[in-house]
Amino acid sequence: MFGRLIRVDLGSGRSTIEQVPEAEVKAFLGGRGLGLRLGWDDGLQEGTGPLFP
């Protein structure tokens, strides 16, 4: 249950389940911090809004 996340591609309708290293979960406490970290790793840029493609 813990240490996993699901990525959903809204364009294709596909989803994947991924393992998140325990060290990252501990370093970025909570969903908000971990979500920001994962977004940054995926190329999230400053000023990007929640409805941007």
A tleap script that builds the chain and sets N, CA, C and O, in Angstrom:
source leaprc.protein.ff14SB
mol = sequence {
  NMET PHE GLY ARG LEU ILE ARG VAL ASP LEU
  GLY SER GLY ARG SER THR ILE GLU GLN VAL
  PRO GLU ALA GLU VAL LYS ALA PHE LEU GLY
  GLY ARG GLY LEU GLY LEU ARG LEU GLY TRP
  ASP ASP GLY LEU GLN GLU GLY THR GLY PRO
  LEU PHE CPRO
}
set mol.1.N position { 0.816 -1.189 0.000 }
set mol.1.CA position { 0.000 0.000 0.000 }
set mol.1.C position { 0.861 1.255 0.000 }
set mol.1.O position { 0.578 2.190 -0.749 }
set mol.2.N position { 1.887 1.297 0.808 }
set mol.2.CA position { 2.738 2.478 0.878 }
set mol.2.C position { 3.915 2.321 -0.071 }
set mol.2.O position { 4.325 1.206 -0.395 }
set mol.3.N position { 4.453 3.458 -0.514 }
set mol.3.CA position { 5.607 3.412 -1.397 }
set mol.3.C position { 5.257 3.167 -2.846 }
set mol.3.O position { 6.131 2.856 -3.655 }
set mol.4.N position { 3.978 3.305 -3.184 }
set mol.4.CA position { 3.567 3.126 -4.571 }
set mol.4.C position { 2.742 4.328 -5.008 }
set mol.4.O position { 2.119 5.007 -4.191 }
set mol.5.N position { 2.753 4.575 -6.306 }
set mol.5.CA position { 1.899 5.620 -6.857 }
set mol.5.C position { 1.352 5.146 -8.184 }
set mol.5.O position { 1.904 4.247 -8.819 }
set mol.6.N position { 0.277 5.754 -8.586 }
set mol.6.CA position { -0.312 5.418 -9.877 }
set mol.6.C position { -0.225 6.653 -10.760 }
set mol.6.O position { -0.617 7.749 -10.361 }
set mol.7.N position { 0.293 6.458 -11.958 }
set mol.7.CA position { 0.363 7.542 -12.949 }
set mol.7.C position { -0.723 7.271 -13.984 }
set mol.7.O position { -0.833 6.166 -14.515 }
set mol.8.N position { -1.511 8.285 -14.256 }
set mol.8.CA position { -2.594 8.163 -15.222 }
set mol.8.C position { -2.326 9.122 -16.372 }
set mol.8.O position { -2.169 10.325 -16.160 }
set mol.9.N position { -2.274 8.593 -17.581 }
set mol.9.CA position { -2.128 9.401 -18.789 }
set mol.9.C position { -3.536 9.681 -19.297 }
set mol.9.O position { -4.181 8.807 -19.876 }
set mol.10.N position { -4.007 10.902 -19.076 }
set mol.10.CA position { -5.372 11.235 -19.455 }
set mol.10.C position { -5.567 11.258 -20.962 }
set mol.10.O position { -6.688 11.099 -21.444 }
set mol.11.N position { -4.492 11.454 -21.706 }
set mol.11.CA position { -4.585 11.459 -23.162 }
set mol.11.C position { -4.868 10.082 -23.734 }
set mol.11.O position { -5.681 9.932 -24.646 }
set mol.12.N position { -4.190 9.076 -23.192 }
set mol.12.CA position { -4.347 7.719 -23.720 }
set mol.12.C position { -5.277 6.854 -22.873 }
set mol.12.O position { -5.749 5.813 -23.328 }
set mol.13.N position { -5.538 7.287 -21.641 }
set mol.13.CA position { -6.376 6.493 -20.752 }
set mol.13.C position { -5.631 5.354 -20.075 }
set mol.13.O position { -6.252 4.503 -19.438 }
set mol.14.N position { -4.326 5.327 -20.203 }
set mol.14.CA position { -3.517 4.263 -19.594 }
set mol.14.C position { -3.041 4.673 -18.207 }
set mol.14.O position { -2.889 5.857 -17.908 }
set mol.15.N position { -2.813 3.678 -17.378 }
set mol.15.CA position { -2.271 3.938 -16.047 }
set mol.15.C position { -1.181 2.926 -15.735 }
set mol.15.O position { -1.195 1.800 -16.231 }
set mol.16.N position { -0.238 3.347 -14.905 }
set mol.16.CA position { 0.837 2.466 -14.464 }
set mol.16.C position { 1.022 2.647 -12.966 }
set mol.16.O position { 0.810 3.734 -12.429 }
set mol.17.N position { 1.415 1.586 -12.306 }
set mol.17.CA position { 1.720 1.632 -10.878 }
set mol.17.C position { 3.228 1.576 -10.744 }
set mol.17.O position { 3.882 0.716 -11.333 }
set mol.18.N position { 3.784 2.508 -9.958 }
set mol.18.CA position { 5.234 2.606 -9.795 }
set mol.18.C position { 5.604 2.531 -8.317 }
set mol.18.O position { 4.849 2.958 -7.444 }
set mol.19.N position { 6.773 1.983 -8.065 }
set mol.19.CA position { 7.333 1.971 -6.721 }
set mol.19.C position { 8.062 3.288 -6.483 }
set mol.19.O position { 8.746 3.795 -7.373 }
set mol.20.N position { 7.917 3.833 -5.298 }
set mol.20.CA position { 8.643 5.040 -4.906 }
set mol.20.C position { 9.644 4.621 -3.834 }
set mol.20.O position { 9.254 4.018 -2.835 }
set mol.21.N position { 10.923 4.928 -4.022 }
set mol.21.CA position { 11.918 4.551 -3.026 }
set mol.21.C position { 11.571 5.118 -1.643 }
set mol.21.O position { 11.143 6.266 -1.522 }
set mol.22.N position { 11.761 4.309 -0.620 }
set mol.22.CA position { 11.424 4.712 0.746 }
set mol.22.C position { 12.161 5.980 1.158 }
set mol.22.O position { 11.615 6.804 1.892 }
set mol.23.N position { 13.399 6.145 0.692 }
set mol.23.CA position { 14.172 7.341 1.029 }
set mol.23.C position { 13.479 8.603 0.509 }
set mol.23.O position { 13.483 9.631 1.186 }
set mol.24.N position { 12.888 8.535 -0.680 }
set mol.24.CA position { 12.173 9.695 -1.223 }
set mol.24.C position { 10.900 9.968 -0.442 }
set mol.24.O position { 10.556 11.123 -0.195 }
set mol.25.N position { 10.206 8.921 -0.055 }
set mol.25.CA position { 8.982 9.097 0.730 }
set mol.25.C position { 9.309 9.797 2.043 }
set mol.25.O position { 8.578 10.693 2.465 }
set mol.26.N position { 10.392 9.401 2.689 }
set mol.26.CA position { 10.779 10.018 3.962 }
set mol.26.C position { 11.309 11.432 3.774 }
set mol.26.O position { 11.064 12.298 4.614 }
set mol.27.N position { 12.033 11.680 2.685 }
set mol.27.CA position { 12.618 13.000 2.450 }
set mol.27.C position { 11.562 14.041 2.095 }
set mol.27.O position { 11.723 15.217 2.422 }
set mol.28.N position { 10.495 13.630 1.436 }
set mol.28.CA position { 9.451 14.555 0.988 }
set mol.28.C position { 8.129 14.154 1.623 }
set mol.28.O position { 7.219 13.669 0.950 }
set mol.29.N position { 8.041 14.363 2.918 }
set mol.29.CA position { 6.887 13.930 3.701 }
set mol.29.C position { 5.565 14.332 3.071 }
set mol.29.O position { 5.388 15.471 2.640 }
set mol.30.N position { 4.652 13.397 3.023 }
set mol.30.CA position { 3.300 13.680 2.571 }
set mol.30.C position { 3.135 13.720 1.067 }
set mol.30.O position { 4.106 13.791 0.315 }
set mol.31.N position { 1.892 13.672 0.652 }
set mol.31.CA position { 1.574 13.662 -0.767 }
set mol.31.C position { 1.933 14.945 -1.478 }
set mol.31.O position { 2.353 14.918 -2.635 }
set mol.32.N position { 1.772 16.081 -0.795 }
set mol.32.CA position { 2.051 17.359 -1.448 }
set mol.32.C position { 3.536 17.493 -1.776 }
set mol.32.O position { 3.887 17.847 -2.901 }
set mol.33.N position { 4.397 17.219 -0.827 }
set mol.33.CA position { 5.839 17.331 -1.058 }
set mol.33.C position { 6.339 16.325 -2.075 }
set mol.33.O position { 7.148 16.657 -2.942 }
set mol.34.N position { 5.862 15.105 -1.969 }
set mol.34.CA position { 6.275 14.063 -2.912 }
set mol.34.C position { 5.733 14.364 -4.303 }
set mol.34.O position { 6.423 14.137 -5.297 }
set mol.35.N position { 4.515 14.867 -4.386 }
set mol.35.CA position { 3.934 15.241 -5.673 }
set mol.35.C position { 4.731 16.330 -6.366 }
set mol.35.O position { 4.937 16.283 -7.579 }
set mol.36.N position { 5.181 17.313 -5.593 }
set mol.36.CA position { 6.010 18.376 -6.164 }
set mol.36.C position { 7.333 17.822 -6.670 }
set mol.36.O position { 7.802 18.201 -7.743 }
set mol.37.N position { 7.929 16.929 -5.898 }
set mol.37.CA position { 9.198 16.322 -6.305 }
set mol.37.C position { 9.038 15.538 -7.610 }
set mol.37.O position { 9.854 15.669 -8.522 }
set mol.38.N position { 7.996 14.733 -7.693 }
set mol.38.CA position { 7.771 13.932 -8.897 }
set mol.38.C position { 7.457 14.820 -10.094 }
set mol.38.O position { 7.903 14.545 -11.207 }
set mol.39.N position { 6.691 15.883 -9.869 }
set mol.39.CA position { 6.404 16.826 -10.944 }
set mol.39.C position { 7.658 17.506 -11.447 }
set mol.39.O position { 7.846 17.675 -12.652 }
set mol.40.N position { 8.512 17.891 -10.522 }
set mol.40.CA position { 9.773 18.546 -10.896 }
set mol.40.C position { 10.637 17.591 -11.716 }
set mol.40.O position { 11.227 17.990 -12.720 }
set mol.41.N position { 10.710 16.340 -11.289 }
set mol.41.CA position { 11.493 15.338 -12.022 }
set mol.41.C position { 10.940 15.104 -13.432 }
set mol.41.O position { 11.694 14.767 -14.345 }
set mol.42.N position { 9.636 15.281 -13.609 }
set mol.42.CA position { 9.002 15.073 -14.917 }
set mol.42.C position { 9.038 16.310 -15.801 }
set mol.42.O position { 8.500 16.289 -16.908 }
set mol.43.N position { 9.660 17.386 -15.334 }
set mol.43.CA position { 9.804 18.569 -16.172 }
set mol.43.C position { 8.849 19.702 -15.858 }
set mol.43.O position { 8.700 20.619 -16.666 }
set mol.44.N position { 8.196 19.662 -14.699 }
set mol.44.CA position { 7.314 20.750 -14.282 }
set mol.44.C position { 8.116 22.037 -14.196 }
set mol.44.O position { 9.206 22.055 -13.625 }
set mol.45.N position { 7.585 23.108 -14.759 }
set mol.45.CA position { 8.293 24.381 -14.762 }
set mol.45.C position { 7.544 25.401 -13.918 }
set mol.45.O position { 6.325 25.323 -13.764 }
set mol.46.N position { 8.281 26.352 -13.380 }
set mol.46.CA position { 7.683 27.412 -12.582 }
set mol.46.C position { 6.645 28.153 -13.420 }
set mol.46.O position { 6.892 28.472 -14.583 }
set mol.47.N position { 5.507 28.417 -12.837 }
set mol.47.CA position { 4.444 29.125 -13.535 }
set mol.47.C position { 3.456 28.217 -14.239 }
set mol.47.O position { 2.478 28.700 -14.810 }
set mol.48.N position { 3.688 26.906 -14.212 }
set mol.48.CA position { 2.770 25.964 -14.835 }
set mol.48.C position { 1.517 25.858 -13.980 }
set mol.48.O position { 1.604 25.663 -12.767 }
set mol.49.N position { 0.366 25.984 -14.596 }
set mol.49.CA position { -0.900 25.905 -13.874 }
set mol.49.C position { -1.459 24.495 -13.870 }
set mol.49.O position { -1.014 23.649 -14.647 }
set mol.50.N position { -2.433 24.230 -13.000 }
set mol.50.CA position { -2.984 22.880 -12.890 }
set mol.50.C position { -3.751 22.422 -14.127 }
set mol.50.O position { -3.944 21.220 -14.313 }
set mol.51.N position { -4.186 23.339 -14.967 }
set mol.51.CA position { -4.951 22.960 -16.153 }
set mol.51.C position { -4.137 23.016 -17.434 }
set mol.51.O position { -4.682 22.832 -18.522 }
set mol.52.N position { -2.839 23.269 -17.319 }
set mol.52.CA position { -1.978 23.311 -18.497 }
set mol.52.C position { -1.763 21.890 -19.011 }
set mol.52.O position { -1.708 20.951 -18.217 }
set mol.53.N position { -1.640 21.717 -20.333 }
set mol.53.CA position { -1.405 20.368 -20.874 }
set mol.53.C position { -0.015 19.860 -20.550 }
set mol.53.O position { 0.339 18.744 -20.932 }
savepdb mol mol.pdb
quit
